Amino acid sequence: MRFGLFGKGGADKARTSEQAGRIKTWARDRLGLPGAAAIAVNEIICADPACPGTETVILVMNPGEKTRAFKLQMAMAEVTLEALRDCLDQAGL
C-alpha cells in the first residue's frame, strides 16, 4: 500500500509533469537550444524565512557549457510565458 509519503501521485503528478513540459518547451524555444540540451524544471519550497516561499527552478544543461539556473518566485502552476520571458530578459538572454 502506498501512502504518498514521497511525492505527488495520480492526477497531481500528471498535472505537474504537464506544467513542467510546457515550461521546458517555452525555455527551449526562447533560448534556441539544440535537442542535445537537457532542461530540468522543479518546484521547491524553501523553509528559510528569507526565501520567497515557493520557487520554480529551471536548469539548462547544454553540452560543453556550464549549467545555467533560472528562478521564478512562483509555483510552477503560476508560471506563464510572459513570466519566463521576463526572467530570461533579466538574465540578459
Phi and psi restraints in degrees (range 20) as a CNS / XPLOR table:
assign (resid 1 and name C) (resid 2 and name N)
       (resid 2 and name CA) (resid 2 and name C) 1.0 -107.2 20.0 2
assign (resid 2 and name N) (resid 2 and name CA)
       (resid 2 and name C) (resid 3 and name N) 1.0 132.2 20.0 2
assign (resid 2 and name C) (resid 3 and name N)
       (resid 3 and name CA) (resid 3 and name C) 1.0 -105.5 20.0 2
assign (resid 3 and name N) (resid 3 and name CA)
       (resid 3 and name C) (resid 4 and name N) 1.0 2.3 20.0 2
assign (resid 3 and name C) (resid 4 and name N)
       (resid 4 and name CA) (resid 4 and name C) 1.0 71.3 20.0 2
assign (resid 4 and name N) (resid 4 and name CA)
       (resid 4 and name C) (resid 5 and name N) 1.0 31.4 20.0 2
assign (resid 4 and name C) (resid 5 and name N)
       (resid 5 and name CA) (resid 5 and name C) 1.0 -76.2 20.0 2
assign (resid 5 and name N) (resid 5 and name CA)
       (resid 5 and name C) (resid 6 and name N) 1.0 -19.9 20.0 2
assign (resid 5 and name C) (resid 6 and name N)
       (resid 6 and name CA) (resid 6 and name C) 1.0 -117.9 20.0 2
assign (resid 6 and name N) (resid 6 and name CA)
       (resid 6 and name C) (resid 7 and name N) 1.0 45.8 20.0 2
assign (resid 6 and name C) (resid 7 and name N)
       (resid 7 and name CA) (resid 7 and name C) 1.0 123.9 20.0 2
assign (resid 7 and name N) (resid 7 and name CA)
       (resid 7 and name C) (resid 8 and name N) 1.0 -177.3 20.0 2
assign (resid 7 and name C) (resid 8 and name N)
       (resid 8 and name CA) (resid 8 and name C) 1.0 -82.5 20.0 2
assign (resid 8 and name N) (resid 8 and name CA)
       (resid 8 and name C) (resid 9 and name N) 1.0 157.6 20.0 2
assign (resid 8 and name C) (resid 9 and name N)
       (resid 9 and name CA) (resid 9 and name C) 1.0 -139.1 20.0 2
assign (resid 9 and name N) (resid 9 and name CA)
       (resid 9 and name C) (resid 10 and name N) 1.0 170.2 20.0 2
assign (resid 9 and name C) (resid 10 and name N)
       (resid 10 and name CA) (resid 10 and name C) 1.0 58.4 20.0 2
assign (resid 10 and name N) (resid 10 and name CA)
       (resid 10 and name C) (resid 11 and name N) 1.0 -131.0 20.0 2
assign (resid 10 and name C) (resid 11 and name N)
       (resid 11 and name CA) (resid 11 and name C) 1.0 -62.1 20.0 2
assign (resid 11 and name N) (resid 11 and name CA)
       (resid 11 and name C) (resid 12 and name N) 1.0 -36.4 20.0 2
assign (resid 11 and name C) (resid 12 and name N)
       (resid 12 and name CA) (resid 12 and name C) 1.0 -62.5 20.0 2
assign (resid 12 and name N) (resid 12 and name CA)
       (resid 12 and name C) (resid 13 and name N) 1.0 -42.3 20.0 2
assign (resid 12 and name C) (resid 13 and name N)
       (resid 13 and name CA) (resid 13 and name C) 1.0 -65.6 20.0 2
assign (resid 13 and name N) (resid 13 and name CA)
       (resid 13 and name C) (resid 14 and name N) 1.0 -41.5 20.0 2
assign (resid 13 and name C) (resid 14 and name N)
       (resid 14 and name CA) (resid 14 and name C) 1.0 -64.7 20.0 2
assign (resid 14 and name N) (resid 14 and name CA)
       (resid 14 and name C) (resid 15 and name N) 1.0 -41.5 20.0 2
assign (resid 14 and name C) (resid 15 and name N)
       (resid 15 and name CA) (resid 15 and name C) 1.0 -65.0 20.0 2
assign (resid 15 and name N) (resid 15 and name CA)
       (resid 15 and name C) (resid 16 and name N) 1.0 -43.7 20.0 2
assign (resid 15 and name C) (resid 16 and name N)
       (resid 16 and name CA) (resid 16 and name C) 1.0 -63.3 20.0 2
assign (resid 16 and name N) (resid 16 and name CA)
       (resid 16 and name C) (resid 17 and name N) 1.0 -41.6 20.0 2
assign (resid 16 and name C) (resid 17 and name N)
       (resid 17 and name CA) (resid 17 and name C) 1.0 -63.7 20.0 2
assign (resid 17 and name N) (resid 17 and name CA)
       (resid 17 and name C) (resid 18 and name N) 1.0 -40.4 20.0 2
assign (resid 17 and name C) (resid 18 and name N)
       (resid 18 and name CA) (resid 18 and name C) 1.0 -65.0 20.0 2
assign (resid 18 and name N) (resid 18 and name CA)
       (resid 18 and name C) (resid 19 and name N) 1.0 -43.5 20.0 2
assign (resid 18 and name C) (resid 19 and name N)
       (resid 19 and name CA) (resid 19 and name C) 1.0 -64.1 20.0 2
assign (resid 19 and name N) (resid 19 and name CA)
       (resid 19 and name C) (resid 20 and name N) 1.0 -43.9 20.0 2
assign (resid 19 and name C) (resid 20 and name N)
       (resid 20 and name CA) (resid 20 and name C) 1.0 -63.2 20.0 2
assign (resid 20 and name N) (resid 20 and name CA)
       (resid 20 and name C) (resid 21 and name N) 1.0 -41.2 20.0 2
assign (resid 20 and name C) (resid 21 and name N)
       (resid 21 and name CA) (resid 21 and name C) 1.0 -61.5 20.0 2
assign (resid 21 and name N) (resid 21 and name CA)
       (resid 21 and name C) (resid 22 and name N) 1.0 -40.9 20.0 2
assign (resid 21 and name C) (resid 22 and name N)
       (resid 22 and name CA) (resid 22 and name C) 1.0 -62.7 20.0 2
assign (resid 22 and name N) (resid 22 and name CA)
       (resid 22 and name C) (resid 23 and name N) 1.0 -45.5 20.0 2
assign (resid 22 and name C) (resid 23 and name N)
       (resid 23 and name CA) (resid 23 and name C) 1.0 -65.3 20.0 2
assign (resid 23 and name N) (resid 23 and name CA)
       (resid 23 and name C) (resid 24 and name N) 1.0 -40.2 20.0 2
assign (resid 23 and name C) (resid 24 and name N)
       (resid 24 and name CA) (resid 24 and name C) 1.0 -60.8 20.0 2
assign (resid 24 and name N) (resid 24 and name CA)
       (resid 24 and name C) (resid 25 and name N) 1.0 -43.7 20.0 2
assign (resid 24 and name C) (resid 25 and name N)
       (resid 25 and name CA) (resid 25 and name C) 1.0 -62.3 20.0 2
assign (resid 25 and name N) (resid 25 and name CA)
       (resid 25 and name C) (resid 26 and name N) 1.0 -46.4 20.0 2
assign (resid 25 and name C) (resid 26 and name N)
       (resid 26 and name CA) (resid 26 and name C) 1.0 -59.4 20.0 2
assign (resid 26 and name N) (resid 26 and name CA)
       (resid 26 and name C) (resid 27 and name N) 1.0 -45.6 20.0 2
assign (resid 26 and name C) (resid 27 and name N)
       (resid 27 and name CA) (resid 27 and name C) 1.0 -65.1 20.0 2
assign (resid 27 and name N) (resid 27 and name CA)
       (resid 27 and name C) (resid 28 and name N) 1.0 -44.3 20.0 2
assign (resid 27 and name C) (resid 28 and name N)
       (resid 28 and name CA) (resid 28 and name C) 1.0 -60.3 20.0 2
assign (resid 28 and name N) (resid 28 and name CA)
       (resid 28 and name C) (resid 29 and name N) 1.0 -45.5 20.0 2
assign (resid 28 and name C) (resid 29 and name N)
       (resid 29 and name CA) (resid 29 and name C) 1.0 -65.0 20.0 2
assign (resid 29 and name N) (resid 29 and name CA)
       (resid 29 and name C) (resid 30 and name N) 1.0 -46.5 20.0 2
assign (resid 29 and name C) (resid 30 and name N)
       (resid 30 and name CA) (resid 30 and name C) 1.0 -64.7 20.0 2
assign (resid 30 and name N) (resid 30 and name CA)
       (resid 30 and name C) (resid 31 and name N) 1.0 -39.3 20.0 2
assign (resid 30 and name C) (resid 31 and name N)
       (resid 31 and name CA) (resid 31 and name C) 1.0 -89.5 20.0 2
assign (resid 31 and name N) (resid 31 and name CA)
       (resid 31 and name C) (resid 32 and name N) 1.0 -7.8 20.0 2
assign (resid 31 and name C) (resid 32 and name N)
       (resid 32 and name CA) (resid 32 and name C) 1.0 62.7 20.0 2
assign (resid 32 and name N) (resid 32 and name CA)
       (resid 32 and name C) (resid 33 and name N) 1.0 42.3 20.0 2
assign (resid 32 and name C) (resid 33 and name N)
       (resid 33 and name CA) (resid 33 and name C) 1.0 -79.3 20.0 2
assign (resid 33 and name N) (resid 33 and name CA)
       (resid 33 and name C) (resid 34 and name N) 1.0 144.5 20.0 2
assign (resid 33 and name C) (resid 34 and name N)
       (resid 34 and name CA) (resid 34 and name C) 1.0 -73.6 20.0 2
assign (resid 34 and name N) (resid 34 and name CA)
       (resid 34 and name C) (resid 35 and name N) 1.0 165.6 20.0 2
assign (resid 34 and name C) (resid 35 and name N)
       (resid 35 and name CA) (resid 35 and name C) 1.0 -60.8 20.0 2
assign (resid 35 and name N) (resid 35 and name CA)
       (resid 35 and name C) (resid 36 and name N) 1.0 -25.6 20.0 2
assign (resid 35 and name C) (resid 36 and name N)
       (resid 36 and name CA) (resid 36 and name C) 1.0 -74.1 20.0 2
assign (resid 36 and name N) (resid 36 and name CA)
       (resid 36 and name C) (resid 37 and name N) 1.0 -15.1 20.0 2
assign (resid 36 and name C) (resid 37 and name N)
       (resid 37 and name CA) (resid 37 and name C) 1.0 -74.8 20.0 2
assign (resid 37 and name N) (resid 37 and name CA)
       (resid 37 and name C) (resid 38 and name N) 1.0 138.7 20.0 2
assign (resid 37 and name C) (resid 38 and name N)
       (resid 38 and name CA) (resid 38 and name C) 1.0 -105.3 20.0 2
assign (resid 38 and name N) (resid 38 and name CA)
       (resid 38 and name C) (resid 39 and name N) 1.0 142.3 20.0 2
assign (resid 38 and name C) (resid 39 and name N)
       (resid 39 and name CA) (resid 39 and name C) 1.0 -127.9 20.0 2
assign (resid 39 and name N) (resid 39 and name CA)
       (resid 39 and name C) (resid 40 and name N) 1.0 130.8 20.0 2
assign (resid 39 and name C) (resid 40 and name N)
       (resid 40 and name CA) (resid 40 and name C) 1.0 -117.5 20.0 2
assign (resid 40 and name N) (resid 40 and name CA)
       (resid 40 and name C) (resid 41 and name N) 1.0 134.9 20.0 2
assign (resid 40 and name C) (resid 41 and name N)
       (resid 41 and name CA) (resid 41 and name C) 1.0 -124.9 20.0 2
assign (resid 41 and name N) (resid 41 and name CA)
       (resid 41 and name C) (resid 42 and name N) 1.0 123.0 20.0 2
assign (resid 41 and name C) (resid 42 and name N)
       (resid 42 and name CA) (resid 42 and name C) 1.0 -136.3 20.0 2
assign (resid 42 and name N) (resid 42 and name CA)
       (resid 42 and name C) (resid 43 and name N) 1.0 147.8 20.0 2
assign (resid 42 and name C) (resid 43 and name N)
       (resid 43 and name CA) (resid 43 and name C) 1.0 -104.5 20.0 2
assign (resid 43 and name N) (resid 43 and name CA)
       (resid 43 and name C) (resid 44 and name N) 1.0 128.8 20.0 2
assign (resid 43 and name C) (resid 44 and name N)
       (resid 44 and name CA) (resid 44 and name C) 1.0 -123.9 20.0 2
assign (resid 44 and name N) (resid 44 and name CA)
       (resid 44 and name C) (resid 45 and name N) 1.0 151.5 20.0 2
assign (resid 44 and name C) (resid 45 and name N)
       (resid 45 and name CA) (resid 45 and name C) 1.0 -119.6 20.0 2
assign (resid 45 and name N) (resid 45 and name CA)
       (resid 45 and name C) (resid 46 and name N) 1.0 116.6 20.0 2
assign (resid 45 and name C) (resid 46 and name N)
       (resid 46 and name CA) (resid 46 and name C) 1.0 -92.9 20.0 2
assign (resid 46 and name N) (resid 46 and name CA)
       (resid 46 and name C) (resid 47 and name N) 1.0 127.0 20.0 2
assign (resid 46 and name C) (resid 47 and name N)
       (resid 47 and name CA) (resid 47 and name C) 1.0 -84.5 20.0 2
assign (resid 47 and name N) (resid 47 and name CA)
       (resid 47 and name C) (resid 48 and name N) 1.0 -11.7 20.0 2
assign (resid 47 and name C) (resid 48 and name N)
       (resid 48 and name CA) (resid 48 and name C) 1.0 -69.2 20.0 2
assign (resid 48 and name N) (resid 48 and name CA)
       (resid 48 and name C) (resid 49 and name N) 1.0 129.8 20.0 2
assign (resid 48 and name C) (resid 49 and name N)
       (resid 49 and name CA) (resid 49 and name C) 1.0 -59.5 20.0 2
assign (resid 49 and name N) (resid 49 and name CA)
       (resid 49 and name C) (resid 50 and name N) 1.0 -21.5 20.0 2
assign (resid 49 and name C) (resid 50 and name N)
       (resid 50 and name CA) (resid 50 and name C) 1.0 -78.8 20.0 2
assign (resid 50 and name N) (resid 50 and name CA)
       (resid 50 and name C) (resid 51 and name N) 1.0 -14.6 20.0 2
assign (resid 50 and name C) (resid 51 and name N)
       (resid 51 and name CA) (resid 51 and name C) 1.0 -81.4 20.0 2
assign (resid 51 and name N) (resid 51 and name CA)
       (resid 51 and name C) (resid 52 and name N) 1.0 158.0 20.0 2
assign (resid 51 and name C) (resid 52 and name N)
       (resid 52 and name CA) (resid 52 and name C) 1.0 -77.1 20.0 2
assign (resid 52 and name N) (resid 52 and name CA)
       (resid 52 and name C) (resid 53 and name N) 1.0 -2.0 20.0 2
assign (resid 52 and name C) (resid 53 and name N)
       (resid 53 and name CA) (resid 53 and name C) 1.0 104.0 20.0 2
assign (resid 53 and name N) (resid 53 and name CA)
       (resid 53 and name C) (resid 54 and name N) 1.0 -110.8 20.0 2
assign (resid 53 and name C) (resid 54 and name N)
       (resid 54 and name CA) (resid 54 and name C) 1.0 -89.3 20.0 2
assign (resid 54 and name N) (resid 54 and name CA)
       (resid 54 and name C) (resid 55 and name N) 1.0 131.4 20.0 2
assign (resid 54 and name C) (resid 55 and name N)
       (resid 55 and name CA) (resid 55 and name C) 1.0 -129.8 20.0 2
assign (resid 55 and name N) (resid 55 and name CA)
       (resid 55 and name C) (resid 56 and name N) 1.0 150.1 20.0 2
assign (resid 55 and name C) (resid 56 and name N)
       (resid 56 and name CA) (resid 56 and name C) 1.0 -106.5 20.0 2
assign (resid 56 and name N) (resid 56 and name CA)
       (resid 56 and name C) (resid 57 and name N) 1.0 124.9 20.0 2
assign (resid 56 and name C) (resid 57 and name N)
       (resid 57 and name CA) (resid 57 and name C) 1.0 -112.3 20.0 2
assign (resid 57 and name N) (resid 57 and name CA)
       (resid 57 and name C) (resid 58 and name N) 1.0 129.2 20.0 2
assign (resid 57 and name C) (resid 58 and name N)
       (resid 58 and name CA) (resid 58 and name C) 1.0 -115.6 20.0 2
assign (resid 58 and name N) (resid 58 and name CA)
       (resid 58 and name C) (resid 59 and name N) 1.0 120.5 20.0 2
assign (resid 58 and name C) (resid 59 and name N)
       (resid 59 and name CA) (resid 59 and name C) 1.0 -106.2 20.0 2
assign (resid 59 and name N) (resid 59 and name CA)
       (resid 59 and name C) (resid 60 and name N) 1.0 129.4 20.0 2
assign (resid 59 and name C) (resid 60 and name N)
       (resid 60 and name CA) (resid 60 and name C) 1.0 -113.6 20.0 2
assign (resid 60 and name N) (resid 60 and name CA)
       (resid 60 and name C) (resid 61 and name N) 1.0 118.4 20.0 2
assign (resid 60 and name C) (resid 61 and name N)
       (resid 61 and name CA) (resid 61 and name C) 1.0 -117.9 20.0 2
assign (resid 61 and name N) (resid 61 and name CA)
       (resid 61 and name C) (resid 62 and name N) 1.0 97.8 20.0 2
assign (resid 61 and name C) (resid 62 and name N)
       (resid 62 and name CA) (resid 62 and name C) 1.0 -105.1 20.0 2
assign (resid 62 and name N) (resid 62 and name CA)
       (resid 62 and name C) (resid 63 and name N) 1.0 126.7 20.0 2
assign (resid 62 and name C) (resid 63 and name N)
       (resid 63 and name CA) (resid 63 and name C) 1.0 -51.3 20.0 2
assign (resid 63 and name N) (resid 63 and name CA)
       (resid 63 and name C) (resid 64 and name N) 1.0 133.7 20.0 2
assign (resid 63 and name C) (resid 64 and name N)
       (resid 64 and name CA) (resid 64 and name C) 1.0 84.1 20.0 2
assign (resid 64 and name N) (resid 64 and name CA)
       (resid 64 and name C) (resid 65 and name N) 1.0 0.7 20.0 2
assign (resid 64 and name C) (resid 65 and name N)
       (resid 65 and name CA) (resid 65 and name C) 1.0 -125.8 20.0 2
assign (resid 65 and name N) (resid 65 and name CA)
       (resid 65 and name C) (resid 66 and name N) 1.0 158.7 20.0 2
assign (resid 65 and name C) (resid 66 and name N)
       (resid 66 and name CA) (resid 66 and name C) 1.0 -68.3 20.0 2
assign (resid 66 and name N) (resid 66 and name CA)
       (resid 66 and name C) (resid 67 and name N) 1.0 147.9 20.0 2
assign (resid 66 and name C) (resid 67 and name N)
       (resid 67 and name CA) (resid 67 and name C) 1.0 -66.2 20.0 2
assign (resid 67 and name N) (resid 67 and name CA)
       (resid 67 and name C) (resid 68 and name N) 1.0 134.1 20.0 2
assign (resid 67 and name C) (resid 68 and name N)
       (resid 68 and name CA) (resid 68 and name C) 1.0 -109.3 20.0 2
assign (resid 68 and name N) (resid 68 and name CA)
       (resid 68 and name C) (resid 69 and name N) 1.0 140.2 20.0 2
assign (resid 68 and name C) (resid 69 and name N)
       (resid 69 and name CA) (resid 69 and name C) 1.0 -119.5 20.0 2
assign (resid 69 and name N) (resid 69 and name CA)
       (resid 69 and name C) (resid 70 and name N) 1.0 136.5 20.0 2
assign (resid 69 and name C) (resid 70 and name N)
       (resid 70 and name CA) (resid 70 and name C) 1.0 -126.8 20.0 2
assign (resid 70 and name N) (resid 70 and name CA)
       (resid 70 and name C) (resid 71 and name N) 1.0 135.6 20.0 2
assign (resid 70 and name C) (resid 71 and name N)
       (resid 71 and name CA) (resid 71 and name C) 1.0 -122.1 20.0 2
assign (resid 71 and name N) (resid 71 and name CA)
       (resid 71 and name C) (resid 72 and name N) 1.0 133.5 20.0 2
assign (resid 71 and name C) (resid 72 and name N)
       (resid 72 and name CA) (resid 72 and name C) 1.0 -115.8 20.0 2
assign (resid 72 and name N) (resid 72 and name CA)
       (resid 72 and name C) (resid 73 and name N) 1.0 129.1 20.0 2
assign (resid 72 and name C) (resid 73 and name N)
       (resid 73 and name CA) (resid 73 and name C) 1.0 -84.9 20.0 2
assign (resid 73 and name N) (resid 73 and name CA)
       (resid 73 and name C) (resid 74 and name N) 1.0 65.5 20.0 2
assign (resid 73 and name C) (resid 74 and name N)
       (resid 74 and name CA) (resid 74 and name C) 1.0 -163.3 20.0 2
assign (resid 74 and name N) (resid 74 and name CA)
       (resid 74 and name C) (resid 75 and name N) 1.0 161.7 20.0 2
assign (resid 74 and name C) (resid 75 and name N)
       (resid 75 and name CA) (resid 75 and name C) 1.0 -68.2 20.0 2
assign (resid 75 and name N) (resid 75 and name CA)
       (resid 75 and name C) (resid 76 and name N) 1.0 155.0 20.0 2
assign (resid 75 and name C) (resid 76 and name N)
       (resid 76 and name CA) (resid 76 and name C) 1.0 -55.7 20.0 2
assign (resid 76 and name N) (resid 76 and name CA)
       (resid 76 and name C) (resid 77 and name N) 1.0 -38.9 20.0 2
assign (resid 76 and name C) (resid 77 and name N)
       (resid 77 and name CA) (resid 77 and name C) 1.0 -65.8 20.0 2
assign (resid 77 and name N) (resid 77 and name CA)
       (resid 77 and name C) (resid 78 and name N) 1.0 -19.7 20.0 2
assign (resid 77 and name C) (resid 78 and name N)
       (resid 78 and name CA) (resid 78 and name C) 1.0 -93.5 20.0 2
assign (resid 78 and name N) (resid 78 and name CA)
       (resid 78 and name C) (resid 79 and name N) 1.0 -9.2 20.0 2
assign (resid 78 and name C) (resid 79 and name N)
       (resid 79 and name CA) (resid 79 and name C) 1.0 -69.8 20.0 2
assign (resid 79 and name N) (resid 79 and name CA)
       (resid 79 and name C) (resid 80 and name N) 1.0 127.8 20.0 2
assign (resid 79 and name C) (resid 80 and name N)
       (resid 80 and name CA) (resid 80 and name C) 1.0 -114.1 20.0 2
assign (resid 80 and name N) (resid 80 and name CA)
       (resid 80 and name C) (resid 81 and name N) 1.0 166.4 20.0 2
assign (resid 80 and name C) (resid 81 and name N)
       (resid 81 and name CA) (resid 81 and name C) 1.0 -59.7 20.0 2
assign (resid 81 and name N) (resid 81 and name CA)
       (resid 81 and name C) (resid 82 and name N) 1.0 -40.2 20.0 2
assign (resid 81 and name C) (resid 82 and name N)
       (resid 82 and name CA) (resid 82 and name C) 1.0 -62.8 20.0 2
assign (resid 82 and name N) (resid 82 and name CA)
       (resid 82 and name C) (resid 83 and name N) 1.0 -42.4 20.0 2
assign (resid 82 and name C) (resid 83 and name N)
       (resid 83 and name CA) (resid 83 and name C) 1.0 -63.5 20.0 2
assign (resid 83 and name N) (resid 83 and name CA)
       (resid 83 and name C) (resid 84 and name N) 1.0 -40.3 20.0 2
assign (resid 83 and name C) (resid 84 and name N)
       (resid 84 and name CA) (resid 84 and name C) 1.0 -66.2 20.0 2
assign (resid 84 and name N) (resid 84 and name CA)
       (resid 84 and name C) (resid 85 and name N) 1.0 -43.7 20.0 2
assign (resid 84 and name C) (resid 85 and name N)
       (resid 85 and name CA) (resid 85 and name C) 1.0 -58.4 20.0 2
assign (resid 85 and name N) (resid 85 and name CA)
       (resid 85 and name C) (resid 86 and name N) 1.0 -45.0 20.0 2
assign (resid 85 and name C) (resid 86 and name N)
       (resid 86 and name CA) (resid 86 and name C) 1.0 -60.3 20.0 2
assign (resid 86 and name N) (resid 86 and name CA)
       (resid 86 and name C) (resid 87 and name N) 1.0 -43.1 20.0 2
assign (resid 86 and name C) (resid 87 and name N)
       (resid 87 and name CA) (resid 87 and name C) 1.0 -61.9 20.0 2
assign (resid 87 and name N) (resid 87 and name CA)
       (resid 87 and name C) (resid 88 and name N) 1.0 -46.7 20.0 2
assign (resid 87 and name C) (resid 88 and name N)
       (resid 88 and name CA) (resid 88 and name C) 1.0 -69.6 20.0 2
assign (resid 88 and name N) (resid 88 and name CA)
       (resid 88 and name C) (resid 89 and name N) 1.0 -35.1 20.0 2
assign (resid 88 and name C) (resid 89 and name N)
       (resid 89 and name CA) (resid 89 and name C) 1.0 -62.8 20.0 2
assign (resid 89 and name N) (resid 89 and name CA)
       (resid 89 and name C) (resid 90 and name N) 1.0 -41.4 20.0 2
assign (resid 89 and name C) (resid 90 and name N)
       (resid 90 and name CA) (resid 90 and name C) 1.0 -64.6 20.0 2
assign (resid 90 and name N) (resid 90 and name CA)
       (resid 90 and name C) (resid 91 and name N) 1.0 -27.3 20.0 2
assign (resid 90 and name C) (resid 91 and name N)
       (resid 91 and name CA) (resid 91 and name C) 1.0 -85.1 20.0 2
assign (resid 91 and name N) (resid 91 and name CA)
       (resid 91 and name C) (resid 92 and name N) 1.0 -0.3 20.0 2
assign (resid 91 and name C) (resid 92 and name N)
       (resid 92 and name CA) (resid 92 and name C) 1.0 82.4 20.0 2
assign (resid 92 and name N) (resid 92 and name CA)
       (resid 92 and name C) (resid 93 and name N) 1.0 22.8 20.0 2
